Amino acid sequence: MIIRKKVRTDIQKRSELSRLVYKMKRARIIPSLYIVTLPLIGDGVLEIYNYNTLIQPYFKQRYDTIKVVGISRSKSGAMELVRKIYEDVVAKDENLDVGTFLTVEQGI
């Protein structure tokens, strides 16, 4: 799992975020955590997953290719992160190429 250095999040405490990232890198079960990723399968722009879905065997085989761009404690919070990312992309580049924006300019 590749986690951006400047991951978008609605989690206020830095220590809580650090603890969650530590657990995510070790594929531990974490209740009530939603992850915003670049598309894992096929076309798409951004995808929202319950974190525990990503540690199932199907995704665990692809664990090293998952690129995390957002972390939230709620699904509505994750949707808000996606909205903010879209707004940043549109403000910077009207092509809506989120993958390139996050990879090149934000450093995934």
Stockholm file with secondary structure:
# STOCKHOLM 1.0

chainA/1-108         MIIRKKVRTDIQKRSELSRLVYKMKRARIIPSLYIVTLPLIGDGVLEIYNYNTLIQPYFKQRYDTIKVVGISRSKSGAMELVRKIYEDVVAKDENLDVGTFLTVEQGI
#=GR chainA/1-108 SS CEEEEEEEECCCCHHHHHHHHHHHHTTCCCSSCEEEESCSSSSCSCEEEEHHHHTSHHHHTTGGGCEEEEEESSHHHHHHHHHHHHHHHHHHCTTCCHHHIIIIITTC
#=GC SS_cons         CEEEEEEEECCCCHHHHHHHHHHHHTTCCCSSCEEEESCSSSSCSCEEEEHHHHTSHHHHTTGGGCEEEEEESSHHHHHHHHHHHHHHHHHHCTTCCHHHIIIIITTC
//
